[in-house]
Amino acid sequence: MIQQLDELKTKALQELGQIQDGKELESWRVRYLGKKSSLTSILRSLATLPLEERKSAGARANQVKADLESELQEKEPALREARLVSGTQKEILDISLPGRPLPNGRLHPITQTLNEILNIFVSMGFQIAEGSDVERDYYNFEALNIPAEHPSRDTLSTCWLEPETGSDEHTMLLRTHTTAVTARVIEKMKPPIRVIEPGRVYRYEATDATHLPMFYQIDGLAVDKGITMADLKGTLYEFARNFFGEERKVRFRCDYFPFVEPGVEMAIECLTCNGKGCRLCGYSGWIEILGAGMTHPEVLRRGGIDPEEYSSFAFGIGIERLPMLRYGIDDIRLFYGNDLRFLRQF
């Protein structure tokens, strides 16, 4: 057995000395040190030998294995150095050359805007709540004081899904506003509540410079004892100052939304003409950016919150409109056209 080991070592070292490239070296390693090599077979057969012979043969086999591994470790760097010096064929590696630059990725401008808005409201004590893009009719409409016969449903061009098996009614849809998350939050959470709700919404509309069938919204909700319209205005003033700058003027006017009473729209001074009037703002000097109001008592009641004890405010913001105003972008389709010339500007 010992003579067999010595012959194996001699043969292996002779072959190792003649190797000139990496592929041959790897083949040699597998042949003499791999799991199916002759040396491994000898080590496995030691158990069949008498005890005394097993000790001496085992010690010799381990020594041969260690010697071969040591020679292999010495051969590998010598082989790499020889390739670099000779500079032959395709194995040449000039380590002095600079590496190939890789393009840096960046967040989409809509994602950047979402993160900025969320950070502003989180700093004011709001927490983030999310919901499913596929929603039930109840949470998207009924729970928000919009029954089946309500005319405001006509303005929300809804993408209905196929009725459930055995039913003739369309009860599932792609949510038309993230206010659907508000309905679920009111139902599941107990006051005090302060949440901000980002997500995609869907409308069955033709695509043009200001409309898309899919876009982003953020809704906000606060429920507590003693909340008033002053709290709503203060919160939205703080948001506008953080996002558009402290010098930007803000205006509130009455508006109607089924799930708030009273309702308001919030507009900011036009960033293009600074309130003087231009084509972008319809020569009014103002641009509407969101709708808001005091949450309707019926919406609170449906969620199990007593409107006699608690009051609430809510608001909704269309995300794409904000970077369009901030950067003077005149076509909403640019955000989703995958044109790197446009996206690399942000």
Phi, psi and omega per residue, in radians:
M1 nan -0.733 -3.129
I2 -1.175 -0.693 3.099
Q3 -1.090 -0.690 3.106
Q4 -1.081 -0.673 3.121
L5 -1.180 -0.707 3.137
D6 -1.145 -0.714 3.114
E7 -1.122 -0.677 3.117
L8 -1.112 -0.719 3.139
K9 -1.142 -0.775 -3.121
T10 -1.076 -0.787 -3.141
K11 -1.119 -0.728 -3.119
A12 -1.126 -0.748 -3.121
L13 -1.185 -0.628 3.086
Q14 -1.084 -0.787 3.129
E15 -1.161 -0.662 -3.132
L16 -1.100 -0.638 -3.135
G17 -1.178 -0.371 -3.101
Q18 -1.655 -0.098 -3.083
I19 -1.295 2.396 -3.079
Q20 -2.180 -0.119 3.133
D21 -2.495 2.936 -3.038
G22 -1.149 -0.650 3.142
K23 -1.107 -0.755 3.116
E24 -1.131 -0.645 3.136
L25 -1.129 -0.719 3.116
E26 -1.148 -0.690 3.088
S27 -1.083 -0.695 3.122
W28 -1.122 -0.743 -3.134
R29 -1.069 -0.758 3.131
V30 -1.155 -0.657 -3.059
R31 -1.225 -0.646 -3.042
Y32 -1.916 -0.307 -3.099
L33 -2.228 -0.037 -3.120
G34 -1.286 3.082 -3.098
K35 -1.155 -0.449 -3.115
K36 -1.913 0.352 -3.104
S37 -1.354 2.930 3.126
S38 -1.136 -0.640 -3.131
L39 -1.148 -0.711 3.114
T40 -1.132 -0.664 3.101
S41 -1.094 -0.685 3.127
I42 -1.147 -0.740 3.135
L43 -1.082 -0.659 3.135
R44 -1.236 -0.461 -3.096
S45 -1.493 -0.067 -3.106
L46 -1.085 -0.516 -3.096
A47 -1.099 -0.331 -3.105
T48 -1.525 -0.141 -3.075
L49 -1.506 2.753 3.012
P50 -1.047 2.787 -2.997
L51 -1.025 -0.879 -3.078
E52 -1.122 -0.785 3.131
E53 -1.157 -0.584 3.133
R54 -1.111 -0.698 -3.127
K55 -1.111 -0.853 -3.091
S56 -1.205 -0.723 -3.134
A57 -1.180 -0.663 3.127
G58 -1.126 -0.755 3.130
A59 -1.108 -0.723 -3.139
R60 -1.166 -0.700 -3.135
A61 -1.118 -0.721 3.117
N62 -1.156 -0.633 3.117
Q63 -1.160 -0.742 3.112
V64 -1.073 -0.760 3.136
K65 -1.085 -0.758 3.132
A66 -1.117 -0.701 3.137
D67 -1.123 -0.757 -3.141
L68 -1.139 -0.717 3.117
E69 -1.126 -0.672 3.113
S70 -1.125 -0.762 3.119
E71 -1.115 -0.642 3.117
L72 -1.117 -0.760 -3.138
Q73 -1.120 -0.569 3.104
E74 -1.312 -0.565 -3.079
K75 -1.272 -0.641 -3.047
E76 -1.062 -0.935 3.123
P77 -1.151 -0.592 3.112
A78 -1.110 -0.655 -3.141
L79 -1.193 -0.716 3.109
R80 -1.120 -0.744 -3.138
E81 -1.125 -0.658 3.133
A82 -1.137 -0.651 3.117
R83 -1.139 -0.731 -3.118
L84 -1.154 -0.692 -3.119
V85 -1.217 -0.769 -3.090
S86 -1.245 -0.573 3.124
G87 1.081 0.642 -3.078
T88 -1.740 2.616 3.010
Q89 0.949 -2.571 -3.014
K90 -1.633 -0.008 -3.079
E91 -1.512 0.007 3.139
I92 -1.128 2.373 3.106
L93 -2.339 1.915 3.122
D94 -1.621 1.744 -3.062
I95 -1.299 -0.088 3.105
S96 -1.461 -0.247 3.136
L97 -1.268 2.509 3.065
P98 -1.194 2.645 3.133
G99 -1.230 2.818 3.099
R100 -1.284 2.191 -3.125
P101 -1.214 2.411 3.088
L102 -1.845 2.420 -3.121
P103 -1.160 2.449 3.102
N104 -1.433 2.302 3.043
G105 -1.426 2.882 3.092
R106 -2.661 2.843 -3.140
L107 -1.290 2.546 3.076
H108 -1.087 2.559 -3.122
P109 -1.002 -0.564 3.094
I110 -1.193 -0.710 3.092
T111 -1.120 -0.717 3.086
Q112 -1.040 -0.765 -3.132
T113 -1.135 -0.773 3.101
L114 -0.995 -0.830 -3.114
N115 -1.095 -0.705 -3.134
E116 -1.128 -0.774 3.142
I117 -1.132 -0.778 -3.141
L118 -1.061 -0.714 3.132
N119 -1.097 -0.665 3.133
I120 -1.098 -0.827 -3.090
F121 -1.307 -0.588 3.069
V122 -1.085 -0.639 3.112
S123 -1.158 -0.317 3.093
M124 -1.689 0.164 3.047
G125 1.718 0.142 3.110
F126 -1.488 2.632 3.007
Q127 -1.971 2.743 -3.040
I128 -1.591 2.330 3.073
A129 -2.278 2.412 -3.121
E130 -2.204 2.793 3.120
G131 -2.458 3.126 -3.094
S132 -1.394 2.556 3.062
D133 -1.191 -0.526 3.075
V134 -1.633 2.161 -3.012
E135 -2.278 2.838 3.066
R136 -1.532 2.633 3.112
D137 -0.943 -0.655 -3.070
Y138 -1.061 -0.870 -3.070
Y139 -1.326 -0.515 -3.138
N140 -1.363 -0.505 -3.078
F141 -2.262 -1.108 -2.965
E142 -0.995 -0.821 -3.094
A143 -1.205 -0.243 -3.129
L144 -1.817 0.418 3.077
N145 1.169 0.581 3.097
I146 -2.164 1.449 -3.136
P147 -1.200 3.042 -3.028
A148 -1.023 -0.594 -3.073
E149 -1.585 0.074 -3.056
H150 -1.233 2.305 -3.083
P151 -1.153 -0.392 -3.125
S152 -1.169 -0.307 3.079
R153 -1.104 -0.504 -3.126
D154 -1.151 -0.489 -3.137
T155 -1.406 -0.269 3.121
L156 -1.777 1.527 -3.051
S157 -1.112 1.624 -2.921
T158 -1.459 2.436 3.020
C159 -1.682 1.721 -3.114
W160 -1.433 2.598 3.071
L161 -1.748 2.903 -3.120
E162 -1.050 2.480 3.121
P163 -1.048 2.686 3.070
E164 -1.155 2.731 -3.106
T165 -0.993 2.245 3.124
G166 1.450 0.136 -3.136
S167 -2.167 2.578 3.092
D168 -1.756 -0.057 -3.076
E169 -1.742 2.473 3.038
H170 -1.495 1.871 -3.124
T171 -1.910 -0.201 -3.134
M172 -1.995 2.562 -3.082
L173 -2.716 2.890 2.936
L174 -1.453 2.134 -2.967
R175 -0.971 2.429 -3.118
T176 -1.616 -0.222 3.087
H177 -2.781 2.673 3.119
T178 -1.332 0.000 3.022
T179 -1.093 -0.338 3.048
A180 -1.046 -0.575 3.079
V181 -1.160 -0.629 3.100
T182 -0.999 -0.759 -3.141
A183 -1.060 -0.682 3.133
R184 -1.275 -0.663 3.126
V185 -1.090 -0.789 3.132
I186 -1.063 -0.593 -3.113
E187 -1.314 -0.560 -2.998
K188 -1.760 -0.543 -3.054
M189 -1.737 2.724 3.089
K190 -1.892 2.509 3.120
P191 -1.061 2.659 0.015
P192 -1.323 2.494 -3.114
I193 -2.179 2.336 2.980
R194 -2.510 1.792 -3.072
V195 -2.281 2.667 3.034
I196 -2.170 2.328 -2.905
E197 -2.202 1.667 3.120
P198 -1.569 2.726 3.050
G199 2.887 2.989 3.079
R200 -1.450 2.547 3.045
V201 -2.308 2.846 -2.973
Y202 -2.353 2.387 3.069
R203 -2.369 2.455 3.127
Y204 -1.458 1.423 -3.054
E205 -2.326 2.703 3.057
A206 -1.250 2.537 3.131
T207 -1.460 2.260 3.018
D208 -2.600 -2.867 -3.028
A209 -1.148 -0.338 -3.101
T210 -2.187 0.031 -3.102
H211 -2.332 2.489 3.040
L212 -2.420 2.662 3.091
P213 -1.266 -0.265 3.080
M214 -2.403 2.304 3.091
F215 -2.674 -3.138 -3.055
Y216 -1.922 2.535 3.050
Q217 -2.342 2.773 2.935
I218 -2.292 2.182 3.023
D219 -1.866 2.618 3.075
G220 -2.235 2.628 -3.113
L221 -2.566 2.400 3.009
A222 -2.366 2.258 3.130
V223 -2.273 2.187 3.122
D224 -2.933 3.049 3.076
K225 -1.363 2.299 3.040
G226 1.409 0.232 3.095
I227 -1.246 2.374 -3.103
T228 -2.250 3.070 3.076
M229 -1.069 -0.499 3.107
A230 -1.098 -0.647 3.093
D231 -1.142 -0.711 3.100
L232 -1.076 -0.861 -3.115
K233 -1.106 -0.713 3.127
G234 -1.111 -0.717 3.126
T235 -1.107 -0.791 -3.096
L236 -1.293 -0.557 3.016
Y237 -1.059 -0.777 -3.137
E238 -1.110 -0.716 3.082
F239 -1.065 -0.831 -3.110
A240 -1.083 -0.706 3.137
R241 -1.132 -0.705 -3.137
N242 -1.215 -0.658 -3.030
F243 -1.513 -0.768 -3.040
F244 -1.783 -0.177 -3.129
G245 1.933 2.598 -3.059
E246 -1.147 -0.426 -3.084
E247 -1.429 -0.142 -3.057
R248 -1.338 2.253 3.138
K249 -1.442 2.620 -3.097
V250 -2.234 2.517 -3.127
R251 -2.337 2.438 3.048
F252 -1.990 2.402 3.041
R253 -2.405 2.662 -3.133
C254 -1.103 2.488 3.079
D255 -2.663 3.011 -3.088
Y256 -2.090 2.266 2.976
F257 -2.442 2.361 -3.019
P258 -1.060 -0.487 -3.023
F259 -1.694 0.100 3.041
V260 -2.317 2.672 3.110
E261 -2.812 1.925 0.025
P262 -1.358 2.830 3.117
G263 -1.976 2.636 3.136
V264 -2.436 2.763 2.926
E265 -1.970 2.533 3.129
M266 -1.975 2.254 3.125
A267 -2.169 2.656 3.057
I268 -1.994 2.757 3.071
E269 -1.078 2.345 -3.067
C270 -0.963 2.244 -3.122
L271 -1.302 -0.344 -3.108
T272 -1.444 -0.803 -3.059
C273 -1.907 0.004 -3.124
N274 0.950 0.730 3.039
G275 1.508 0.027 -3.112
K276 -1.421 -0.417 -3.112
G277 1.861 2.191 3.130
C278 -2.688 -3.124 -3.102
R279 -1.115 -0.665 -3.082
L280 -1.085 -0.716 -3.087
C281 -1.701 0.203 -3.117
G282 1.135 0.502 3.111
Y283 1.064 0.441 3.088
S284 -1.748 -0.353 -3.095
G285 1.497 -0.057 -3.091
W286 -2.278 2.615 3.096
I287 -2.310 2.151 3.129
E288 -1.238 2.371 -3.133
I289 -2.128 -0.325 -3.127
L290 -2.851 2.844 3.018
G291 -2.004 2.605 -3.062
A292 -2.739 -3.094 3.082
G293 2.757 -3.138 3.066
M294 -1.455 2.213 -3.066
T295 -0.986 2.319 -3.096
H296 -1.070 2.376 3.137
P297 -0.963 -0.588 -3.126
E298 -1.166 -0.600 3.107
V299 -1.135 -0.750 3.094
L300 -1.127 -0.746 -3.091
R301 -1.103 -0.698 3.135
R302 -1.132 -0.496 3.119
G303 -1.530 0.057 3.104
G304 1.525 0.295 3.126
I305 -1.898 2.280 -3.098
D306 -1.334 1.953 -3.131
P307 -1.202 -0.228 3.062
E308 -1.346 -0.413 -3.123
E309 -1.753 -0.634 -3.080
Y310 -2.079 2.607 2.992
S311 -2.159 2.931 -2.969
S312 -2.743 2.637 2.947
F313 -2.193 2.751 -3.129
A314 -2.538 2.741 3.099
F315 -2.680 2.764 3.118
G316 -2.425 2.370 -3.062
I317 -2.204 2.295 2.976
G318 -1.474 2.050 -2.952
I319 -1.173 -0.775 -3.052
E320 -1.032 -0.543 -3.106
R321 -1.113 -0.558 -3.047
L322 -1.194 -0.899 3.070
P323 -1.161 -0.478 3.072
M324 -1.097 -0.732 3.112
L325 -1.238 -0.740 -3.067
R326 -1.149 -0.695 -3.036
Y327 -1.862 0.046 3.127
G328 1.227 0.644 3.132
I329 -1.510 2.265 -3.024
D330 -1.834 0.062 -3.124
D331 -2.493 2.012 -3.083
I332 -1.148 -0.406 -3.109
R333 -1.167 -0.331 3.136
L334 -1.096 -0.514 -3.121
F335 -1.161 -0.465 -3.038
Y336 -2.078 0.270 3.135
G337 -1.539 -0.047 3.114
N338 0.996 0.538 3.078
D339 -1.569 1.921 -3.072
L340 -1.124 -0.456 3.102
R341 -1.069 -0.599 3.101
F342 -1.408 -0.835 -3.024
L343 -1.179 -0.512 -3.111
R344 -1.258 -0.129 3.126
Q345 -1.377 -0.163 -3.035
F346 -1.996 nan nan
